[in-house]
Amino acid sequence: MPLTFSFVLLALVDALVLYLAWLGGSALALDGHAGFPEASTRIWVQAAGFSLIVLACLFSVGLFSARQRAQFKGVVVRLAIATGLGGVLAAVVLSWLPAGTSV
């Protein structure tokens, strides 16, 4: 079943929100630290990797399916599973990389 325009737009907005959340969290965590200027050059790549991983998890649990028949409670459970799994996968991927390497 092809994706409709509304699902593609929703996926793009979700990816943008996840990307900006990573950038905002990194800015808050590294603000005032001596290593912030060096880290800021690769944070955008890590943010893109994080948003793609979580977006793939959102797709994998069927949140962008046109045949979605789950009630609100079911959608919340799927969303929690997808974001939790995405966060764990992103942590694993980022921890496997050497210290000076980005995603």
Salt bridges, closest charged atoms under 4 A:
none
